[in-house]
């Protein structure tokens, strides 16, 4: 994955940020909205696209577009940097292939230890019972 060519596929839009901020917030569009069209991306192979579609299903729109917003900072440039970092982080985490689980059996010693522990516990419980006087 080449980060520079991936960033070129992104589209950005500056929006007015919501919330408190006085007169300045009404004049300046500091909130950044990042959109990434996964279907038309040339950066990923078909296998990678399938993995991204599966792992990012919750975050994607119906037409497979990822939309991220950032209004943490009062600076538009800083918000753009933050949202790009967030995007790259999401993509790299979604592309990780999980390791296959190897089936293992418990060792003979572990089995024996478990059974003796159960036996001890059972005997402890039995010793608390009232004696049978028949």
Secondary structure, DSSP 4 states (H G I P E B T S, - for coil): --HHHHHHT-EEEEEPPPS--THHHHH---EEEEEEESTT-SSS-HHHHHHHHHHTTTTB-TTSEEEEEE-SSS-HHHHHHHHHHHHHHHHHHHHPPPPPPPP----HHHHHHHHHHHHHHHHHHHHTSPP---
